[in-house]
């Protein structure tokens, strides 16, 4: 490994399909993260959407990976989930969306190649509805800031300091 782990970026990847209601959660969360927090240069935010295998080089070049997605476990809608690396494949086993099949393959391949960062975490909310709709359900929309706070907390646990952006006063 030529680059030291610390020199590699911490990558926050928002996942999901914004045309499928709560499946668009990851994208909405990273957009909110970027609006409300100033992130250091060591953090790269990627709108992973439905990129599939194109995410492999992004993940392999990262020092740490934080995946943000709707995570369906059968819990109450809006439940906050934070999964460590070894638990991530299990949430991907429940396919709520085609992008998760691709992501499962990407992570499995990185794991096989020995390039999946040891610090890989998935954070998200239990979806209420996954159907054709271009907006999140109210259940998830009201939890978006909580999710963003958890992303910032996870980055903090990794030693990455984020600064809240001062809201613009009208």
matplotlib code that plots the C-alpha trace (Angstrom):
import matplotlib.pyplot as plt

x = [0.0, 1.8, -0.4, -0.6, -4.1, -4.2, -3.3, -6.3, -9.6, -12.5, -15.3, -19.0, -21.1, -24.8, -26.7, -30.2, -32.7, -34.3, -37.3, -38.2, -39.4, -37.4, -34.8, -33.5, -32.6, -28.8, -28.7, -30.9, -28.8, -25.4, -27.0, -28.1, -24.7, -23.0, -25.5, -25.2, -21.6, -18.2, -16.2, -12.4, -10.5, -9.7, -13.4, -14.8, -18.6, -19.9, -23.4, -23.2, -26.8, -27.0, -23.4, -22.9, -19.5, -18.2, -18.0, -15.3, -12.3, -13.8, -14.1, -10.7, -8.9, -10.5, -8.9, -12.4, -15.8, -19.1, -22.2, -25.4, -28.5, -32.0, -31.4, -34.3, -34.1, -37.8, -37.5, -40.0, -39.8, -37.4, -35.3, -31.6, -29.2, -25.4, -23.7, -20.1, -18.3, -19.0, -22.8, -23.1, -23.5, -26.5, -28.5, -27.6, -29.1, -32.6, -32.9, -35.1, -33.6, -31.4, -28.5, -28.1, -27.4, -24.6, -23.3, -23.2, -21.1, -18.8, -18.2, -17.8, -15.2, -13.3, -13.3, -12.0, -9.3, -8.3, -9.1, -12.2, -11.1, -11.1, -13.2, -16.3, -19.6, -23.1, -25.5, -29.2, -32.8, -35.4, -37.5, -41.3, -42.1, -40.1, -42.3, -42.4, -42.3, -39.6, -39.8, -39.0, -41.9, -42.6, -41.4, -37.9, -37.9, -38.3, -35.4, -33.0, -31.2, -30.8, -29.2, -26.9, -25.9, -25.1, -22.9, -21.0, -20.7, -19.2, -16.8, -15.9, -15.2, -12.7, -11.0, -12.6, -13.8, -16.8, -17.9, -21.6, -22.3, -23.9, -27.5, -28.1, -30.3, -32.9]
y = [0.0, 3.1, 5.8, 5.6, 5.0, 8.6, 10.1, 8.4, 10.2, 9.4, 8.9, 9.4, 7.8, 8.6, 5.7, 5.2, 6.0, 9.4, 8.3, 5.6, 7.5, 6.5, 4.7, 8.2, 8.7, 8.4, 11.1, 13.4, 12.9, 13.7, 16.7, 18.0, 17.1, 19.3, 22.2, 22.2, 21.1, 22.3, 19.2, 19.1, 18.4, 14.9, 14.0, 13.3, 13.2, 11.1, 11.0, 7.2, 7.0, 3.9, 3.8, 0.1, -1.2, 2.3, 2.8, 0.1, 2.4, 5.1, 2.5, 1.0, 4.3, 5.3, 5.1, 4.9, 4.5, 5.7, 4.4, 6.3, 4.5, 3.3, 0.2, -2.3, -4.6, -4.9, -2.3, 0.5, 3.0, 5.9, 3.7, 4.8, 2.1, 2.1, -1.0, -2.0, -3.5, -7.2, -6.5, -4.6, -7.6, -8.7, -5.5, -5.8, -9.3, -7.7, -6.0, -3.0, -1.6, -2.8, -0.4, -2.6, -5.7, -3.8, -2.4, -5.9, -7.1, -4.1, -4.7, -8.4, -7.8, -5.2, -7.7, -10.4, -8.2, -7.2, -3.5, -2.9, -0.4, -1.9, 1.1, 0.8, 1.7, 2.0, 4.5, 4.9, 4.9, 2.2, 3.1, 3.5, 3.3, 2.2, 2.9, 5.3, 8.8, 11.5, 12.5, 11.0, 10.1, 12.4, 9.6, 9.8, 13.5, 14.5, 12.2, 13.6, 15.9, 13.1, 11.0, 13.8, 14.3, 10.6, 10.9, 13.8, 11.8, 8.8, 11.1, 12.5, 9.0, 8.7, 11.9, 14.0, 17.4, 18.9, 22.5, 23.5, 26.0, 29.2, 29.4, 32.3, 34.9, 36.3]
z = [0.0, -1.2, 0.5, 4.2, 5.6, 7.0, 3.7, 2.1, 2.1, 4.4, 1.9, 2.7, 0.1, -0.2, -1.8, -3.2, -5.9, -5.4, -7.5, -5.1, -2.0, 1.1, -1.0, -1.8, 1.8, 1.4, -1.3, 0.7, 3.8, 2.1, 0.5, 3.9, 5.3, 2.8, 3.3, 7.0, 7.8, 6.7, 6.1, 6.1, 2.8, 4.0, 3.6, 0.2, -0.2, -3.1, -4.5, -5.1, -6.3, -8.4, -9.5, -8.9, -9.8, -10.6, -6.8, -6.5, -7.2, -4.9, -2.1, -2.8, -2.7, 0.6, 4.0, 5.6, 4.1, 5.5, 3.5, 4.0, 2.8, 3.7, 5.8, 6.0, 8.9, 9.7, 12.5, 12.9, 10.1, 10.9, 13.2, 13.1, 12.2, 12.4, 11.1, 11.5, 8.6, 9.4, 9.7, 6.4, 4.1, 6.1, 5.5, 1.8, 1.8, 2.0, -1.3, -1.3, -4.4, -7.3, -6.2, -3.1, -5.2, -7.0, -3.7, -2.2, -5.2, -4.9, -1.2, -1.8, -4.5, -2.5, 0.4, -1.9, -3.2, 0.3, -0.5, 1.6, 4.3, 7.8, 8.9, 6.8, 8.4, 7.1, 8.7, 7.7, 8.7, 8.4, 5.3, 5.6, 1.9, -1.2, -4.2, -7.1, -5.6, -5.8, -2.1, 1.2, 3.5, 6.4, 8.7, 7.3, 6.4, 10.1, 11.0, 8.4, 10.8, 13.3, 10.6, 9.6, 13.3, 13.4, 10.3, 11.9, 15.1, 13.2, 11.5, 14.9, 16.2, 13.3, 14.3, 11.6, 12.8, 11.1, 11.7, 11.6, 8.9, 10.2, 8.8, 6.5, 8.1, 5.8]

ax = plt.figure().add_subplot(projection="3d")
ax.plot(x, y, z, "-o")
ax.set_aspect("equal")
plt.show()
